[in-house]
Structures are given as C-alpha cells and as structure tokens.
Amino acid sequence: MNLKEISRAKLPTIWGEFIIIGFEEISTKNNHVALIYGIKRIYKKNIVLTRIHSECLTGDSLFSLRCDCGFQLKSSLIQISRENCGILIYHRQEGRNIGLLNKIKAYAYQDNGLDTVEANHKLGFAADERDYSICSDILKILGILKIKLLTNNPNKINILKKNGINVVDRIPLIVGYNSKNNQYLNTKANKMGHIFK
C-alpha cells in the first residue's frame, strides 16, 4: 500500500468535534486527510456514512459559485454530524487533479464559452484525472470496508468497489444550484454521468 498515516488530532468545528487524520502517499509525498466524527462509535457501525470530497480551493475556501463543491462540503459535514458518526475524506487532487493553476486556465476557457470537460481537453487533460484508489486505501487503513457514500458520481462507487470497499448505498448530495454553475452541473450530468435525481 502506497500510503501511511502520519498523525491525528482533535478538530473542533461548528458542527462538533472531529478527529483529523493526516495521510501521506509514500511515493509522491502527496497528502490527504480524513475527518472522523464519533471515532469511538465508528467501529460499532456496520455501515459508515462516508463522503469523499475532492479538494476545491475556489469552492471550499473562496466561496465560488462556479461549482457546487463548497455547498457539498458543508452539507456533508452537517449530515455526518447529524448521523453522530461518519467519515469525510478530503481528497487533495485539486481541479479533478489538474492542479490549481490549470484549473484557473480552465476557468478562463469556460469564460469564453467552453464547458468544463472541453476546457480540460483543451489543456490536454482527461475530463477527470482523479484517482480514487487512494481513498480506498485510507478506508482500509481506518478499518472501514462497508459504507454508504454521499455522492452524485457513480465513478467513485465503481472505483471503490473495484478496490475492495463495499458501497452498500448511495446518498445523493444535490445542493448549491445557482445561475453561475448551471452549465457546470449540466455538463457533469450529461458528459460525466453524475446523477442529480
């Protein structure tokens, strides 16, 4: 396994206290984190509510309306805290793993009429460059093999299952629609197979 746990600590939030666990990819030194709510209860649950959230500086931290990322992050943390037990993996692969500066270049192409998939292709990337197998490894290190997943992306489910995680249910995460991200969300549905029902 190309991953190791580095450290863990308490992370108090407005939704309650999580445990934040830092992981490092051994070969690349890239890092990811998991937030666990109810760490004493998590191993008593047969099926753990889980969100795999891909890093989005513009949406998560800068409140961009171009995407639904920040809305999904907030909604996931609320749902996990209400469940009183769950995991959020913060998957540090910015801009579908093309990097922050390339994402800004893609935004510029979108400003000139391309959709998000076309912009990625224009930059020489696939529509989605992310590798969710790292998230499977995080769950395995944590001893979690059976989950219900907060997602609209069936590709996440397929890759997790392929890597030994039993996804027993998909919980839709449909939040944050606005006039600025309408084309973005339609492209995710029509070209990337995301489910918004």
N, CA, C and O of each residue as an XYZ file, in Angstrom:
788
protein
N       0.856     -1.193      0.000
C       0.000      0.000      0.000
C       0.893      1.245      0.000
O       1.826      1.354      0.796
N       0.595      2.166     -0.894
C       1.408      3.379     -1.078
C       0.915      4.529     -0.195
O       0.810      5.666     -0.654
N       0.617      4.233      1.055
C       0.012      5.251      1.921
C       0.332      4.929      3.370
O       0.374      3.762      3.759
N       0.560      5.973      4.175
C       0.765      5.760      5.603
C       0.118      6.895      6.384
O       0.043      8.033      5.920
N      -0.346      6.555      7.585
C      -0.882      7.575      8.485
C       0.286      8.314      9.131
O       1.262      7.702      9.565
N       0.168      9.652      9.188
C       1.227     10.486      9.762
C       0.886     10.945     11.166
O       1.707     10.826     12.075
N      -0.330     11.473     11.354
C      -0.689     11.995     12.678
C      -2.186     12.203     12.767
O      -2.886     12.231     11.755
N      -2.668     12.348     13.991
C      -4.094     12.644     14.199
C      -4.252     13.598     15.375
O      -3.430     13.631     16.290
N      -5.330     14.369     15.323
C      -5.569     15.372     16.370
C      -7.055     15.702     16.400
O      -7.800     15.351     15.486
N      -7.478     16.384     17.468
C      -8.859     16.857     17.552
C      -9.053     18.053     16.629
O      -8.158     18.884     16.478
N     -10.239     18.134     16.009
C     -10.579     19.278     15.164
C     -11.983     19.757     15.533
O     -12.968     19.267     14.981
N     -12.080     20.707     16.459
C     -13.409     21.246     16.790
C     -13.949     22.099     15.647
O     -13.218     22.904     15.070
N     -15.217     21.924     15.323
C     -15.867     22.696     14.257
C     -17.214     23.189     14.764
O     -17.634     22.845     15.869
N     -17.882     23.989     13.957
C     -19.205     24.477     14.355
C     -20.239     23.350     14.377
O     -21.334     23.525     14.912
N     -19.896     22.186     13.795
C     -20.818     21.044     13.805
C     -20.426     20.004     14.844
O     -21.055     18.950     14.931
N     -19.406     20.285     15.625
C     -18.960     19.346     16.638
C     -17.495     18.994     16.453
O     -16.823     19.506     15.559
N     -17.019     18.117     17.309
C     -15.598     17.786     17.291
C     -15.308     16.562     16.425
O     -15.840     15.476     16.656
N     -14.463     16.761     15.440
C     -13.977     15.683     14.585
C     -12.562     15.314     15.027
O     -11.909     16.070     15.747
N     -12.103     14.161     14.593
C     -10.692     13.802     14.650
C     -10.155     13.944     13.226
O     -10.711     13.359     12.296
N      -9.082     14.714     13.048
C      -8.463     14.863     11.734
C      -7.222     13.968     11.687
O      -6.378     13.999     12.581
N      -7.138     13.181     10.632
C      -6.026     12.243     10.466
C      -5.322     12.574      9.153
O      -5.955     12.640      8.099
N      -4.024     12.778      9.225
C      -3.230     13.099      8.041
C      -2.560     11.857      7.475
O      -2.010     11.040      8.212
N      -2.616     11.728      6.145
C      -2.012     10.601      5.437
C      -1.030     11.121      4.397
O      -1.197     12.218      3.865
N      -0.014     10.331      4.115
C       0.974     10.687      3.095
C       1.144      9.532      2.117
O       1.298      8.377      2.515
N       1.112      9.872      0.815
C       1.454      8.883     -0.200
C       2.976      8.683     -0.155
O       3.735      9.648     -0.240
N       3.403      7.452     -0.025
C       4.817      7.163      0.177
C       5.649      7.559     -1.039
O       6.734      8.120     -0.886
N       5.157      7.275     -2.240
C       5.969      7.505     -3.440
C       6.023      8.971     -3.840
O       7.051      9.435     -4.333
N       4.927      9.715     -3.638
C       4.853     11.098     -4.130
C       4.960     12.143     -3.030
O       5.227     13.313     -3.307
N       4.752     11.726     -1.771
C       4.677     12.641     -0.625
C       3.424     13.516     -0.650
O       3.299     14.426      0.170
N       2.492     13.261     -1.575
C       1.211     13.972     -1.556
C       0.472     13.611     -0.272
O       0.643     12.518      0.268
N      -0.353     14.543      0.211
C      -1.054     14.271      1.453
C      -2.551     14.481      1.332
O      -3.025     15.267      0.512
N      -3.283     13.758      2.169
C      -4.741     13.779      2.217
C      -5.139     13.713      3.684
O      -4.327     13.358      4.538
N      -6.388     14.056      3.974
C      -6.848     13.951      5.360
C      -8.204     13.260      5.419
O      -8.978     13.267      4.461
N      -8.457     12.671      6.566
C      -9.787     12.139      6.872
C     -10.287     12.823      8.125
O      -9.537     13.001      9.085
N     -11.548     13.205      8.120
C     -12.218     13.742      9.303
C     -13.185     12.677      9.799
O     -14.042     12.205      9.051
N     -13.043     12.307     11.051
C     -13.923     11.289     11.624
C     -14.753     11.914     12.728
O     -14.225     12.562     13.633
N     -16.048     11.713     12.641
C     -16.961     12.168     13.689
C     -17.423     10.938     14.454
O     -17.901      9.974     13.857
N     -17.281     10.970     15.770
C     -17.697      9.837     16.587
C     -16.740      8.674     16.480
O     -17.155      7.553     16.187
N     -15.466      8.925     16.714
C     -14.447      7.889     16.484
C     -14.658      6.670     17.372
O     -14.292      5.561     16.983
N     -15.237      6.846     18.550
C     -15.492      5.693     19.424
C     -16.683      4.872     18.932
O     -16.801      3.689     19.250
N     -17.566      5.505     18.156
C     -18.754      4.814     17.659
C     -18.539      4.206     16.276
O     -19.276      3.313     15.860
N     -17.525      4.697     15.571
C     -17.402      4.349     14.154
C     -17.186      2.858     13.931
O     -17.658      2.299     12.941
N     -16.480      2.222     14.841
C     -16.184      0.804     14.654
C     -17.311     -0.102     15.153
O     -17.262     -1.319     14.976
N     -18.320      0.500     15.775
C     -19.504     -0.260     16.172
C     -20.564     -0.247     15.075
O     -21.526     -1.014     15.113
N     -20.369      0.646     14.089
C     -21.344      0.754     12.996
C     -21.054     -0.315     11.954
O     -19.897     -0.554     11.609
N     -22.091     -0.950     11.458
C     -21.924     -1.937     10.396
C     -21.639     -1.256      9.060
O     -20.837     -1.733      8.257
N     -22.325     -0.117      8.841
C     -22.162      0.633      7.595
C     -21.913      2.091      7.978
O     -22.697      2.683      8.719
N     -20.819      2.670      7.472
C     -20.398      4.010      7.906
C     -20.724      5.050      6.830
O     -20.347      4.891      5.669
N     -21.427      6.114      7.225
C     -21.694      7.225      6.314
C     -20.373      7.879      5.941
O     -19.596      8.262      6.816
N     -20.117      8.008      4.641
C     -18.819      8.461      4.152
C     -18.990      9.457      3.015
O     -19.864      9.307      2.162
N     -18.150     10.461      3.021
C     -18.048     11.409      1.902
C     -16.600     11.459      1.446
O     -15.699     11.641      2.264
N     -16.369     11.302      0.161
C     -15.060     11.560     -0.432
C     -15.180     12.897     -1.139
O     -15.875     13.019     -2.147
N     -14.499     13.890     -0.606
C     -14.633     15.252     -1.122
C     -13.323     15.691     -1.759
O     -12.290     15.762     -1.094
N     -13.378     15.984     -3.047
C     -12.177     16.412     -3.759
C     -11.874     17.876     -3.480
O     -12.760     18.731     -3.500
N     -10.613     18.140     -3.223
C     -10.156     19.491     -2.904
C     -10.614     20.501     -3.961
O     -10.488     20.260     -5.161
N     -11.140     21.621     -3.500
C     -11.546     22.707     -4.387
C     -11.333     24.019     -3.634
O     -12.229     24.490     -2.934
N     -10.162     24.598     -3.777
C      -9.858     25.838     -3.069
C     -10.893     26.910     -3.368
O     -11.357     27.595     -2.457
N     -11.258     27.061     -4.631
C     -12.167     28.144     -5.006
C     -13.559     27.957     -4.412
O     -14.182     28.926     -3.979
N     -14.048     26.730     -4.389
C     -15.375     26.477     -3.840
C     -15.393     26.321     -2.338
O     -16.259     26.869     -1.657
N     -14.418     25.559     -1.812
C     -14.415     25.240     -0.378
C     -13.991     26.422      0.486
O     -14.529     26.621      1.575
N     -13.025     27.208      0.004
C     -12.439     28.268      0.837
C     -12.743     29.678      0.357
O     -12.792     30.612      1.158
N     -12.948     29.838     -0.950
C     -13.151     31.178     -1.511
C     -14.604     31.437     -1.917
O     -14.911     32.472     -2.508
N     -15.500     30.489     -1.597
C     -16.957     30.664     -1.744
C     -17.397     30.866     -3.193
O     -18.372     31.572     -3.450
N     -16.690     30.254     -4.135
C     -17.060     30.372     -5.538
C     -18.444     29.791     -5.799
O     -18.836     28.781     -5.215
N     -19.171     30.455     -6.691
C     -20.469     29.955     -7.143
C     -20.357     29.208     -8.473
O     -21.373     28.789     -9.029
N     -19.138     29.036     -8.990
C     -18.943     28.359    -10.272
C     -19.200     26.861    -10.175
O     -19.437     26.203    -11.189
N     -19.154     26.320     -8.964
C     -19.315     24.882     -8.761
C     -20.244     24.664     -7.567
O     -20.782     25.615     -6.999
N     -20.420     23.407     -7.201
C     -21.229     23.076     -6.026
C     -20.378     22.517     -4.888
O     -20.914     22.002     -3.907
N     -19.056     22.619     -5.016
C     -18.135     21.951     -4.093
C     -18.269     22.425     -2.648
O     -18.416     21.607     -1.740
N     -18.219     23.729     -2.432
C     -18.322     24.252     -1.070
C     -19.644     23.876     -0.416
O     -19.693     23.562      0.774
N     -20.720     23.910     -1.207
C     -22.037     23.533     -0.686
C     -22.054     22.055     -0.294
O     -22.638     21.682      0.724
N     -21.409     21.218     -1.113
C     -21.356     19.788     -0.822
C     -20.524     19.508      0.431
O     -20.884     18.656      1.244
N     -19.421     20.222      0.581
C     -18.574     20.036      1.763
C     -19.360     20.349      3.037
O     -19.369     19.558      3.980
N     -20.009     21.495      3.052
C     -20.788     21.901      4.224
C     -21.915     20.912      4.505
O     -22.108     20.494      5.646
N     -22.654     20.539      3.466
C     -23.771     19.617      3.638
C     -23.299     18.266      4.167
O     -23.963     17.660      5.008
N     -22.154     17.795      3.673
C     -21.616     16.502      4.120
C     -21.264     16.532      5.594
O     -21.595     15.604      6.331
N     -20.595     17.591      6.033
C     -20.215     17.695      7.442
C     -21.449     17.771      8.334
O     -21.466     17.201      9.426
N     -22.470     18.467      7.875
C     -23.724     18.547      8.638
C     -24.369     17.171      8.743
O     -24.792     16.755      9.822
N     -24.441     16.458      7.599
C     -25.088     15.141      7.610
C     -24.328     14.139      8.465
O     -24.938     13.332      9.166
N     -22.999     14.186      8.411
C     -22.187     13.277      9.228
C     -22.379     13.579     10.711
O     -22.494     12.660     11.520
N     -22.414     14.862     11.071
C     -22.598     15.207     12.484
C     -23.996     14.825     12.967
O     -24.158     14.398     14.110
N     -25.003     14.975     12.110
C     -26.363     14.580     12.493
C     -26.477     13.072     12.673
O     -27.225     12.591     13.524
N     -25.728     12.338     11.867
C     -25.696     10.871     11.992
C     -24.964     10.467     13.277
O     -25.105      9.343     13.759
N     -24.179     11.410     13.822
C     -23.417     11.193     15.052
C     -22.238     10.248     14.847
O     -21.644      9.754     15.806
N     -21.907     10.004     13.564
C     -20.834      9.072     13.253
C     -20.603      9.099     11.748
O     -21.558      9.013     10.976
N     -19.352      9.216     11.322
C     -19.077      9.177      9.884
C     -17.683      9.668      9.553
O     -16.927     10.101     10.422
N     -17.365      9.586      8.264
C     -16.036      9.938      7.774
C     -16.162     10.854      6.562
O     -16.979     10.617      5.672
N     -15.347     11.895      6.540
C     -15.151     12.697      5.331
C     -13.674     12.613      4.956
O     -12.802     13.011      5.728
N     -13.408     12.095      3.769
C     -12.044     12.069      3.239
C     -11.874     13.295      2.360
O     -12.609     13.486      1.391
N     -10.896     14.126      2.708
C     -10.595     15.308      1.889
C      -9.480     14.912      0.939
O      -8.310     14.826      1.312
N      -9.881     14.675     -0.297
C      -9.058     14.097     -1.356
C      -8.325     15.223     -2.071
O      -8.928     15.962     -2.850
N      -7.039     15.357     -1.814
C      -6.294     16.530     -2.267
C      -5.808     16.360     -3.699
O      -4.621     16.164     -3.960
N      -6.765     16.443     -4.618
C      -6.458     16.397     -6.047
C      -7.229     17.552     -6.719
O      -8.246     17.352     -7.383
N      -6.706     18.740     -6.517
C      -7.347     19.997     -6.926
C      -7.709     19.995     -8.413
O      -6.941     19.553     -9.268
N      -8.912     20.506     -8.681
C      -9.335     20.674    -10.073
C      -9.418     19.371    -10.841
O      -8.974     19.290    -11.986
N      -9.989     18.341    -10.210
C     -10.013     16.993    -10.793
C      -8.605     16.511    -11.116
O      -8.379     15.788    -12.085
N      -7.683     16.927    -10.289
C      -6.271     16.528    -10.327
C      -5.487     17.143    -11.488
O      -4.521     16.552    -11.970
N      -5.907     18.337    -11.938
C      -5.076     19.058    -12.918
C      -4.292     20.180    -12.234
O      -3.447     20.815    -12.865
N      -4.563     20.427    -10.959
C      -3.840     21.458    -10.213
C      -4.553     22.798    -10.258
O      -5.352     23.067    -11.154
N      -4.249     23.625     -9.280
C      -4.937     24.903     -9.122
C      -4.723     25.838    -10.309
O      -5.684     26.423    -10.809
N      -3.481     25.987    -10.767
C      -3.220     26.940    -11.852
C      -3.857     26.486    -13.157
O      -4.362     27.309    -13.921
N      -3.838     25.185    -13.418
C      -4.528     24.688    -14.613
C      -6.038     24.839    -14.482
O      -6.733     25.059    -15.474
N      -6.546     24.722    -13.253
C      -7.984     24.935    -13.069
C      -8.352     26.381    -13.402
O      -9.394     26.629    -14.010
N      -7.517     27.325    -13.014
C      -7.782     28.727    -13.347
C      -7.725     28.938    -14.857
O      -8.521     29.698    -15.409
N      -6.788     28.269    -15.525
C      -6.747     28.325    -17.001
C      -8.032     27.745    -17.584
O      -8.582     28.281    -18.547
N      -8.506     26.651    -16.997
C      -9.765     26.057    -17.469
C     -10.933     27.012    -17.248
O     -11.824     27.104    -18.092
N     -10.937     27.722    -16.123
C     -11.964     28.736    -15.888
C     -11.960     29.780    -17.012
O     -13.018     30.192    -17.488
N     -10.757     30.202    -17.431
C     -10.662     31.207    -18.495
C     -11.278     30.691    -19.786
O     -11.973     31.430    -20.482
N     -11.029     29.431    -20.109
C     -11.663     28.838    -21.297
C     -13.176     28.789    -21.135
O     -13.914     29.019    -22.094
N     -13.642     28.488    -19.915
C     -15.084     28.466    -19.670
C     -15.688     29.861    -19.792
O     -16.820     30.012    -20.250
N     -14.935     30.879    -19.383
C     -15.400     32.262    -19.541
C     -15.618     32.605    -21.007
O     -16.404     33.492    -21.340
N     -14.910     31.889    -21.882
C     -15.016     32.130    -23.326
C     -15.889     31.101    -24.039
O     -15.832     30.980    -25.262
N     -16.700     30.356    -23.278
C     -17.732     29.531    -23.890
C     -17.562     28.029    -23.812
O     -18.512     27.302    -24.101
N     -16.391     27.529    -23.433
C     -16.228     26.083    -23.323
C     -16.863     25.582    -22.032
O     -16.967     26.326    -21.057
N     -17.287     24.319    -22.025
C     -17.738     23.742    -20.761
C     -16.534     23.145    -20.027
O     -15.417     23.167    -20.543
N     -16.760     22.623    -18.843
C     -15.645     22.163    -18.004
C     -14.877     20.990    -18.620
O     -13.658     20.900    -18.468
N     -15.573     20.102    -19.307
C     -14.911     18.971    -19.969
C     -14.099     19.466    -21.160
O     -12.946     19.074    -21.339
N     -14.704     20.326    -21.970
C     -13.991     20.876    -23.136
C     -12.750     21.664    -22.707
O     -11.712     21.604    -23.367
N     -12.863     22.399    -21.604
C     -11.723     23.180    -21.112
C     -10.584     22.262    -20.684
O      -9.424     22.535    -20.991
N     -10.901     21.179    -19.981
C      -9.863     20.219    -19.601
C      -9.195     19.617    -20.827
O      -7.972     19.482    -20.871
N      -9.998     19.254    -21.822
C      -9.446     18.682    -23.055
C      -8.555     19.686    -23.780
O      -7.513     19.320    -24.323
N      -8.964     20.939    -23.788
C      -8.171     21.991    -24.428
C      -6.785     22.110    -23.776
O      -5.803     22.445    -24.439
N      -6.725     21.833    -22.480
C      -5.462     21.890    -21.743
C      -4.665     20.584    -21.838
O      -3.561     20.486    -21.302
N      -5.229     19.585    -22.519
C      -4.521     18.318    -22.690
C      -4.803     17.281    -21.624
O      -4.068     16.303    -21.493
N      -5.878     17.492    -20.850
C      -6.225     16.570    -19.773
C      -7.499     15.796    -20.102
O      -8.289     16.208    -20.951
N      -7.682     14.678    -19.419
C      -8.964     13.985    -19.472
C     -10.008     14.815    -18.730
O      -9.669     15.749    -18.003
N     -11.264     14.469    -18.918
C     -12.333     15.184    -18.212
C     -12.141     15.099    -16.704
O     -12.443     16.051    -15.985
N     -11.638     13.961    -16.221
C     -11.413     13.757    -14.791
C     -10.138     12.944    -14.610
O     -10.062     11.794    -15.040
N      -9.141     13.542    -13.975
C      -7.831     12.908    -13.792
C      -7.664     12.297    -12.393
O      -6.572     11.842    -12.052
N      -8.720     12.281    -11.586
C      -8.581     11.832    -10.202
C      -8.402     10.322    -10.072
O      -8.855      9.553    -10.919
N      -7.733      9.915     -8.996
C      -7.502      8.509     -8.680
C      -8.093      8.235     -7.304
O      -7.513      8.617     -6.288
N      -9.249      7.573     -7.270
C      -9.936      7.324     -6.003
C      -9.399      6.107     -5.260
O      -9.859      5.814     -4.156
N      -8.437      5.392     -5.840
C      -7.898      4.222     -5.144
C      -7.217      4.632     -3.839
O      -7.190      3.854     -2.885
N      -6.666      5.850     -3.790
C      -6.074      6.378     -2.551
C      -7.128      6.422     -1.442
O      -6.834      6.136     -0.281
N      -8.352      6.783     -1.813
C      -9.430      6.865     -0.824
C      -9.784      5.474     -0.305
O     -10.101      5.312      0.874
N      -9.731      4.476     -1.179
C      -9.938      3.098     -0.739
C      -8.884      2.709      0.280
O      -9.191      2.069      1.286
N      -7.639      3.096      0.022
C      -6.548      2.776      0.946
C      -6.750      3.449      2.304
O      -6.489      2.844      3.344
N      -7.216      4.704      2.292
C      -7.490      5.401      3.562
C      -8.543      4.642      4.363
O      -8.381      4.427      5.564
N      -9.625      4.237      3.692
C     -10.684      3.495      4.384
C     -10.155      2.178      4.941
O     -10.514      1.786      6.051
N      -9.306      1.495      4.181
C      -8.750      0.224      4.655
C      -7.850      0.430      5.868
O      -7.900     -0.348      6.820
N      -7.024      1.483      5.835
C      -6.173      1.777      6.997
C      -7.034      2.041      8.233
O      -6.679      1.647      9.344
N      -8.155      2.706      8.027
C      -9.061      3.006      9.139
C      -9.914      1.804      9.543
O     -10.625      1.856     10.547
N      -9.844      0.723      8.763
C     -10.609     -0.481      9.084
C     -12.071     -0.392      8.695
O     -12.910     -1.099      9.254
N     -12.384      0.480      7.732
C     -13.764      0.665      7.276
C     -13.897      0.061      5.877
O     -13.278      0.540      4.927
N     -14.710     -0.998      5.757
C     -14.837     -1.689      4.471
C     -16.255     -1.666      3.919
O     -16.491     -2.095      2.789
N     -17.204     -1.165      4.715
C     -18.602     -1.137      4.277
C     -19.154      0.254      4.552
O     -19.181      0.707      5.696
N     -19.602      0.937      3.475
C     -20.010      2.336      3.620
C     -21.301      2.625      2.870
O     -21.700      1.889      1.967
N     -21.942      3.717      3.270
C     -22.941      4.370      2.431
C     -22.311      5.695      2.038
O     -21.839      6.444      2.893
N     -22.303      5.983      0.738
C     -21.480      7.061      0.194
C     -22.324      8.256     -0.216
O     -23.278      8.125     -0.984
N     -21.962      9.423      0.305
C     -22.574     10.687     -0.106
C     -21.938     11.104     -1.433
O     -20.800     11.574     -1.449
N     -22.655     10.939     -2.538
C     -22.081     11.284     -3.838
C     -23.147     11.326     -4.920
O     -24.207     10.712     -4.800
N     -22.841     12.067     -5.983
C     -23.633     12.039     -7.214
C     -22.853     11.361     -8.336
O     -23.348     11.234     -9.456
N     -21.626     10.924     -8.030
C     -20.681     10.451     -9.038
C     -20.573      8.927     -9.006
O     -19.930      8.381     -8.110
N     -21.189      8.228     -9.969
C     -21.125      6.760     -9.957
C     -19.716      6.218    -10.166
O     -19.439      5.082     -9.781
N     -18.820      6.998    -10.764
C     -17.448      6.548    -10.971
C     -16.734      6.302     -9.635
O     -15.932      5.376     -9.515
N     -17.030      7.134     -8.641
C     -16.446      6.928     -7.307
C     -16.847      5.554     -6.768
O     -16.017      4.814     -6.237
N     -18.117      5.232     -6.911
C     -18.620      3.955     -6.406
C     -17.912      2.795     -7.103
O     -17.465      1.854     -6.448
N     -17.811      2.863     -8.426
C     -17.193      1.779     -9.194
C     -15.744      1.562     -8.782
O     -15.314      0.421     -8.616
N     -14.988      2.643     -8.614
C     -13.565      2.514     -8.269
C     -13.397      2.005     -6.841
O     -12.529      1.172     -6.581
N     -14.218      2.496     -5.914
C     -14.141      1.998     -4.533
C     -14.445      0.507     -4.480
O     -13.738     -0.253     -3.817
N     -15.499      0.088     -5.180
C     -15.856     -1.334     -5.195
C     -14.729     -2.168     -5.798
O     -14.388     -3.232     -5.280
N     -14.159     -1.683     -6.887
C     -13.049     -2.386     -7.542
C     -11.864     -2.557     -6.602
O     -11.096     -3.510     -6.727
N     -11.720     -1.627     -5.660
C     -10.600     -1.655     -4.722
C     -10.980     -2.194     -3.339
O     -10.302     -1.914     -2.350
N     -12.065     -2.966     -3.278
C     -12.365     -3.715     -2.061
C     -13.237     -3.044     -1.025
O     -13.354     -3.537      0.096
N     -13.862     -1.910     -1.383
C     -14.778     -1.240     -0.453
C     -16.212     -1.573     -0.862
O     -16.584     -1.406     -2.024
N     -16.997     -2.033      0.072
C     -18.390     -2.397     -0.189
C     -19.273     -1.157     -0.024
O     -19.574     -0.746      1.096
N     -19.680     -0.570     -1.141
C     -20.575      0.590     -1.117
C     -22.001      0.053     -1.171
O     -22.481     -0.336     -2.236
N     -22.666      0.032     -0.043
C     -23.980     -0.601      0.031
C     -25.110      0.351     -0.341
O     -26.225     -0.086     -0.627
N     -24.824      1.662     -0.337
C     -25.872      2.628     -0.669
C     -25.228      3.922     -1.143
O     -24.132      4.285     -0.715
N     -25.933      4.608     -2.036
C     -25.520      5.939     -2.477
C     -26.510      6.949     -1.937
O     -27.716      6.821     -2.146
N     -26.001      7.951     -1.241
C     -26.842      9.027     -0.716
C     -26.630     10.247     -1.617
O     -25.519     10.773     -1.663
N     -27.657     10.713     -2.331
C     -27.493     11.888     -3.202
C     -27.051     13.119     -2.409
O     -27.382     13.276     -1.234
N     -26.304     13.976     -3.080
C     -25.793     15.200     -2.451
C     -26.043     16.354     -3.419
O     -25.123     16.864     -4.058
N     -27.302     16.746     -3.507
C     -27.724     17.720     -4.507
C     -27.982     19.052     -3.801
O     -29.050     19.278     -3.232
N     -26.982     19.916     -3.853
C     -27.034     21.211     -3.174
C     -26.323     22.253     -4.033
O     -25.510     21.916     -4.894
N     -26.640     23.512     -3.787
C     -25.842     24.595     -4.353
C     -26.149     25.002     -5.774
O     -25.342     25.703     -6.383
N     -27.278     24.596     -6.335
C     -27.636     25.063     -7.678
C     -27.775     26.574     -7.680
O     -28.401     27.142     -6.785
N     -27.196     27.231     -8.678
C     -27.372     28.671     -8.842
C     -27.132     29.040    -10.304
O     -26.732     28.194    -11.104
N     -27.372     30.281    -10.642
C     -27.265     30.707    -12.043
C     -25.842     30.653    -12.571
O     -25.638     30.592    -13.784
N     -24.850     30.675    -11.683
C     -23.444     30.685    -12.106
C     -22.897     29.285    -12.389
O     -21.916     29.143    -13.118
N     -23.528     28.243    -11.814
C     -22.988     26.902    -12.017
C     -23.920     25.978    -12.785
O     -23.699     24.768    -12.823
N     -24.956     26.532    -13.394
C     -25.931     25.720    -14.106
C     -25.281     24.907    -15.232
O     -25.535     23.709    -15.347
N     -24.442     25.548    -16.066
C     -23.784     24.829    -17.154
C     -22.824     23.768    -16.612
O     -22.745     22.665    -17.152
N     -22.103     24.101    -15.554
C     -21.157     23.176    -14.927
C     -21.875     21.901    -14.473
O     -21.410     20.796    -14.751
N     -23.005     22.051    -13.778
C     -23.731     20.894    -13.271
C     -24.375     20.113    -14.401
O     -24.420     18.884    -14.353
N     -24.877     20.809    -15.423
C     -25.436     20.111    -16.584
C     -24.372     19.303    -17.307
O     -24.639     18.199    -17.781
N     -23.155     19.854    -17.392
C     -22.051     19.125    -18.029
C     -21.687     17.892    -17.224
O     -21.423     16.835    -17.797
N     -21.669     18.010    -15.899
C     -21.371     16.839    -15.067
C     -22.421     15.747    -15.287
O     -22.089     14.562    -15.313
N     -23.680     16.143    -15.446
C     -24.745     15.159    -15.662
C     -24.662     14.563    -17.072
O     -24.716     13.345    -17.244
N     -24.531     15.438    -18.080
C     -24.654     14.979    -19.467
C     -23.387     14.360    -20.040
O     -23.464     13.492    -20.910
N     -22.220     14.794    -19.566
C     -20.966     14.289    -20.135
C     -20.174     13.387    -19.188
O     -19.311     12.627    -19.626
N     -20.472     13.472    -17.885
C     -19.674     12.716    -16.921
C     -20.515     11.695    -16.139
O     -19.992     10.966    -15.296
N     -21.807     11.655    -16.425
C     -22.659     10.633    -15.829
C     -23.073     10.842    -14.400
O     -23.570      9.916    -13.758
N     -22.876     12.064    -13.872
C     -23.302     12.307    -12.495
C     -24.820     12.275    -12.400
O     -25.525     12.651    -13.336
N     -25.304     11.822    -11.261
C     -26.740     11.606    -11.067
C     -27.295     12.709    -10.188
O     -26.921     12.830     -9.022
N     -28.192     13.518    -10.752
C     -28.814     14.605     -9.989
C     -30.299     14.355     -9.862
O     -31.113     15.161    -10.315
N     -30.658     13.234     -9.244
C     -32.044     12.881     -9.038
C     -32.244     12.483     -7.595
O     -33.358     12.143     -7.197
